[in-house]
């Protein structure tokens, strides 16, 4: 197949320029001012639209296997495609936890049959699976995931000796969820003593507090410096944590990196009043000061990546009282348009959005031939119309859980076309038949 995109405003590697782009089979064949439409199978006129490299979301929970009433690889990857995400990295806290090579391979086998987008799955670490962790192949697995705060199943890694062993013995990227478990437990008991199980959710950010986050993040960073490990800290939620990261060296040379999620750039604790449990995440959405600090660190490059931590639960589950209400919410369909709204409001440039959502995840995880619009790279591409108003409603939500914390929000930009490996898989609300996602590969030193 040959597909020609004409008259696009291409956003790539710090520049915006008008160009044509030819896709041949699964690759970007040619980028040029004018490309002839002879001998092509399809021509798309992108006049007035922006062409971006497909978003790489480095942190999702697509819930398969074991939690598929909340979401599954097929439904959530379709929602991702509709949101301009062409590659995702899924986390190991499924059921069973992906903490052996066989269980990890089971997830890859599922995705090979079901994924609309390109896929990677993290290997999970526990207090007692170092031998399995060290078998992980860095060529086709993106990294090791450690929960330093409570999580599903047996995935809390709180043994200092185990942590040091993992950090010392793997050259792979180690991604961490940082919240100090002892601090959270003490805070929870304090509020339970006053309110029982029905703690008002507005106290969530005080239970999963700044102290809990900073204490855990700073310890992880200290250990990474001591051992020389490659450390990536997921979902920063506090301004204080941003002080732990550097912006004076290029990303490719950083051994300690950071991510922020769209919800921590969007909501504050004031929003618990109207959104309630729908914005109950771990780590918690915190204060306006924290939100401002995260934005500052994102724009000055102390924070390297924007992701979602997409974590769907059913509507019924989110109606439970605080201590029985799971944390997490669906976001992959809407993360790019949230950031485009911030562009329209003058908060961030298109070039910076592409850097943080496509280029940097590719650099950080050493993803092979993706994340950039370059000749010879995989044709993972997104066309967006930045002058298209629409509102998030139940009827246009693709998540299996059927709801979004952004329901009722009007956006001024829309994803119109998404290509995965050269295939036009999404066009104006419609999906192509077939699963076109591929297993992500990673460049190894």
N, C-alpha and C positions, 0 to 999 in steps of 0.2 A: 504493500500500500504506500502511495505517496499522497501526502496532504500538504497543501500550501496555505500558510496563513499570511494574508496580505495586510499591509498598512498598520501593523501593530506598533504600539509604543512599548518597546521592550525595556523592562527594568531588570538590570543585571550588573553585578560587580561595581556598584556605586554610580552607575550611569543610567540615564533614560534616553533612548534614541528610537527614532521611527525606522522600521525595517520590515522586510519580509523574512519568513522562515519556512524552510522546506523540511518536512518530516518524511523520512524514507524508512519503512518498516518500523523498527523500535527506536531509531536514533534520529537526532537532529543532524540533518545532512548538510544544509547550507543556511547561513545567515547573511543576507545581502540587502542593499538598498532596493533592488528590483529583481525579482525572480520570475521567469516566464511560467505561465500556467499550462504550457504544453505538456502533454504526457503525464499529467497528475490525475489522481482519482477524485480528489475533492479540493475545492478552494473555499476558504473561510475568509470573508472580509472582516477584518478586525478594526476597521476605521473607528476612532474614538475610544477604543478599549486598550487596556494595558495587559501585556503578556508577561507573566511572572514564572519563574521556576516553581515547580510544585513544592508545596510546603512539606517539610519533614518534621513530624511531631515525635519528639524523643521520649514522650511519656504518656502512654494510654493504658487503660484497663478495659479490654474488650470482652472480658468475663467468660471466655471459653477456654478450657472446659470447666464444667461444674457449677457455673452461676448463670446459665444461659437464659433464665427467665428475666434477667436484668438487661442483657444484650448478648450478642454473639459476633463472631468475626465477620460474618456476612453483613448483618444489619449495620454494625458500627463502621465497617470500612466503607459501606455505601454512603453513610452520613458524612464520613470524612471526605470522600470524593466530592460530594456536593458542596463541601466547604473549602475545596481547593487543596486538601491534604492528599498527596499522592504516595507518601510513605509514612509508616508508623512503626514505633518500637513499643512493644507491649511488655507489661510487667509480670513477674512470676507468681504473684499471689492469687492465682486461680486455684481451683480445687480438682485434683490435688495440686499442691504448690509445685512449680517447675524447679525442683531442687536436685534432680538427677538428670543425667544425659538422656536417658530413655524418656522421661516425662517431658523434657524440653523438646525432644524430637517429635513426640506426639503432637505438640502444639504446631510445630512446623508442618506436619502431615495434614492437620486440619486446615491450616491456612492455605496450603497448596490447592485445596479444593474449593475454598470459600472466599478468599480475599479479593476484593475489588481493587485494593491499593497494595503497594509493595510493603513487605512485612519483615520485621525483625523481632526476636523475642529475647529478653534478658534472662540469663541464668541466675537463679536465686541462691543466695547464701544463707546458711543457718549456723547455729552454734556447733554443729557436728557433721558438716558435709564438705569439709575442705578438699578431700580427695576427689569428689565429684566436680567441685568448682575448678580444680586445676586441670581437669580433662577438657575444659571448654576450648573450642577451636576459635581463635580470634578472626579467622578468615570469614566465618559465616555466622558468628554470634556477636552482637554489638558490645556486650559488656556484662559485668556482674552487678546485680542489684542487692543492696543490703538495706534492711529496715532497721534503723537505730531507734525507732519508736514503734509502738505496737502495730500489728498488722494481722491479716487473715492467717489462721493456722499457726504453724511453728516457725514463723519467719522473723521474730524479734531476735536480733543478734546483739546480745548484751554481755557476752563474755569477753573481757579485755584481751585475754590471751588468743582467743579465736580471731578477734578483729585484727590483732597485730600479725597473726599468721597469714590471713587473707591478704592484707595490705602488703606484706613483705614478699609474698610468693607468687603473685600474679602480675604480669605486665599489662593485662587488659585494663580497660577503663572500669573503675568502680563507681557506680552511681548510688547515692545514698539519700534516704529519707531521714532527715535530722529533726527529731524531737526527743527530749530527755524524758524517758518513761517515768522515772521516780518523781520528777516535778509534776508531771501530768496527773499521776495517781494521787499525789498529795492534794493538788488543787481540786480534783474531782471529789475527793472525800469531803473537803471543806464545803463545797456547794451542795453535795448530797445531804450533809448534816442539816442544812437549812431548808432545802427544797425537796428532798427525796429524789425519785427518778425524774420528776418533771421539772428539771432545771430550765429556767428560761434560756433559750438559745443565745440571747444577747450576751451571755457570760462565756460563750464558747472561746472567745479570743483571750479571755483571762484564765481559762482553764488550760488551754493549749497555748501557753503564754509566750511572750517575747523571751523570757528567761529560759523556757524549755527549748525553744528553737536555737537561741544563741549558744547555750551551754553545749548542745549536741553538735552543732555545726563547727564550733571552735575546736572541740575535741577531735572531730574527724579530720579537720584541716591540720591540726597539730600532728596527728598520726601520719597523715600523708606526707608532711614535710620530713618527719623522722624516717620514714621507710622509702621515700621516693616514689610512692604510688601515684598513678593517674587517678585523680578524684574529681567527680562531677557531682555537685550538690544540687539536688532537685528542689524545685518549688520554694525558693526563698520567699518569706512572707513578712520580714521585718527590715526596717531601715538599718538597725544595728548590725545585722548579719552582713550587709553589703560592705561594711568597713573591712571585712576579712579578705576581700578579693582585690586583685590587681588589674590595672588597665594600662600599664606601661610597657607591656610586651605583646607581640602578635598572638592571636589565638592559637596558631599552630605550635607555638613554643610554650604555651601555658600547660602546666601539669595539674593545676587546681582551677576548676571552672564552675560556673553557676548558671542556673536556669531560673526564670520567673514564669509563672503561669498567668494566663489571661485574666482569670478571676481576681488575682491579687493586684492586678493593674486596673481593675474595673470597680470592684465593690469595696466598701469599708464596713466597720462594725455598725455604723448608722443604718446600714441596709438590712440588718437583722430584723428591724422593726416591721418592714414590709415584706421581706422575702423569707424570713424565718428559716426553717430547716432546709429550704431549697438551696441556701448558700452555706450550708454546714459542710466545710471541707477540713481535711487535715493535711497540712497545717491550716490553722484558722485564718479567715479574712480578718485583718486587724484594723488599725486606725488610719485616719487620713494622713497622719505624719508618716506612717509606714508606707502607705501607697505612694506618697510623694517621694520618699527615699528610694523606693524600688524603681520608679520612673527615672529618677536622676541617675541611678547606677546603670540602668539599661542604656540610657542615652550616652553615658560616658564610658561604656564598655567594661565596667566591672562585672556586669551581668552579660552573658554571652548568647543565651538562647531564650526564645519564647516558646512555650509549650502549653498543653491543656490540662494534663492529669485527668483526662476524660475518664469518668468513673460513674457509669449510670446505675441507678437504683429505681425500683418501681415507685410510682406515685404513692402507693399504699405504705411502702416501707418508710418513705420520707415523712409520713404523717404521724409516726410513732413519737412517744415522749423522748426527751433528749437522750437519755442513757440507752435507749433501744433504737434510736434513729441512726442509720449508717451515714457516714460522711462520704461526700463525693457527689458529683453531678455531671451530666453530659455536656460536652462543649465542642467536639470536633467539627460539627457542621457550621459553627458560628465564630470560631476563633479568628479566622482571617478577616471576616467582615467587621468584627469588633476592632481589630487593629486598623483597618481601613477607615473606620469612623474616627479613630484618633488622628489619622492622617488628615482627614477632612477638617478636623477641629484644630489643626496646626500643632499637634502635640509631637508628631513623629513624621519623618519623611517616608516616602515609598521605598527609597533605596535602603533605609535602615530596617524597615519591616522585612524586606526580602533578605537582608543580611542576617537578621536574628531568627527568621523562621525557615530559611532554606539553606543559604550558604553556610552559616555557622554550625548547624547540626551536622551537615555533610563533612565539614572540616574536623569537628570535634570527634565524631564517631568514625572518621576516615571512610565514609561511604563511597563506594566506587562508582564513578561516572554519573552522579546525581547531585542535585542541589544547585546547579548552575545552568545557564543557557549558553552552551558551548557546542560547537560542531564536534560530532563524535560522541557526545554524551547522550544518555537515555532521554527520550522525548517525554519527560514528565513536565507538563506545562499547564498553566491556568490562565484563562482569559477572564478579566474582571471589567465590569462596567461600573465606573465610579460615579455615575449619574443616574442610578436606578434605585428608586425608593421602593421599599417593601417592608412588611411587618412580620415578625416571627409569630406564627399562629399554629395551633395544633395540626391544621391541615397540611402545613408545609414542613413539619418536623419529621425527620427520617429515623431518629433514634428508636430502638425497639421499646424503650420505656415510655415514649410518647409525650414527653414533657421537656421543657427547658427553663432554666432560671431566667432566661432572656425573653420569655413569652410576653408579647405585647410591646416589645421594643421595636421601634422603626429604625431601619438602616438606610443609608443613602448610597450603598454600593452592593453589588451582587456578583457572585461567581456565575458566569454564563456557560463556560466550557472547561472541562478538565480532561487532559490527556494522560494516560498511564502507559508507558512503554510504546508510545506512538499511537495508541488506540484512543479514539474519542469515546470515553466511557460515560460522560455526563454532559448533557446539553439542555439548558433551560428547563430543569426539573425532571428530565427523562434520563434513564440509564440504559446503556447498551446491554444486550444480552451477553453473558459470558464473564468469566473471572480473569482479569488481565494482570493482576498483581504478581510480582516475582519476589523471591527471597533476596533480601539485600545482602550484598557482599561488601567486605571491608578491606581496605588496603593494609597490609601487614608490613612492618619494618623489615 
